[in-house]
Amino acid sequence: MSQTSVLLAVITAEPTSTSELYDRVGYPTLARLGLIPYPAFRDALARLAAAGAIESHTAADGSTMWSRSAETGPSDGLILG
């Protein structure tokens, strides 16, 4: 599976923190995709947001929250990495 498909599989319409998404993906999958370094994981999420596949906003506590874009379906055919 690609980074895109794995990330889109764990992101829902419910806003979720970067840390929670990292935990949802799990260490073995993060290792396989080269996303164990937290900055690499955040960069992959940022690429999805830049492509319009997901949305991000800053929560009151300063954490970044990610959610599925309203226009994006379950995978929407995106291939980013």
N, C-alpha and C positions, 0 to 999 in steps of 0.2 A: 504494500500500500504506500501511496505517496504521502508526503507531509500534509498536503492539502486535504486528502481524503481522511486521514487520521484526525486532523484538527477539526474539520467540519463535522466529523462523527461525534465529537464530544461537546461541541458548542450548540447551545439551544437558544430559543428566544428569551429565556430567562438570563438576565445579566449575571455573569460569573467572573470571579477574580482570576487573575493570571495564575496565582498559586493553586487555586482549586482546579483549573484546567490542567496544570502541570501534573497534579495528583491523578486526575482522571485518565490522562494518557498513560501514565505508569512508567516506571524506570526502564523495563525491558524495551518497550516501544520507543521511548525517548532515545535510548542508546542506539537502537537500530536505525533511527532516522537522523542521528547526529544532533539531537536537540537537548542533550543533558545540560550543557551550559545555559543557564537561565537567560542570558542575553540572546542566544541563538533562538530559544523558544519564543521570546518576546518579539524578535525580528520576524519570525515566521507568522506570528499573529498579526503583526503590523502589515506584512505583505498582503495578507488576506483582507485586512481592513482597507488598504489602499486600492485593492481590486474591487471593493464594494461587496465582497462576500459576507463580511461580518462588520459589526459596528463596535466602536469603543467609546467609553466616556470615563471620566474620573469621578470616583465616588467621593462622598463627603470626607472620608478618612484619607484620601489621597491615592487609594489603590485604583488600578485600571480595571475596569469591568468590560467584559466582552460579551456580545450576544449576536445571534443570527440576524442578518439583515432581513427586513420584511419582504424584500423582493427576491431573496435567495431561497431556492428550494433545498432539498436535502443534500445535494452535492453540486448541482448547477453546472456540472461539467468543467469546473475550474481545474487547471493544472498549473500550479505555481512552483512546485519543487518537491 
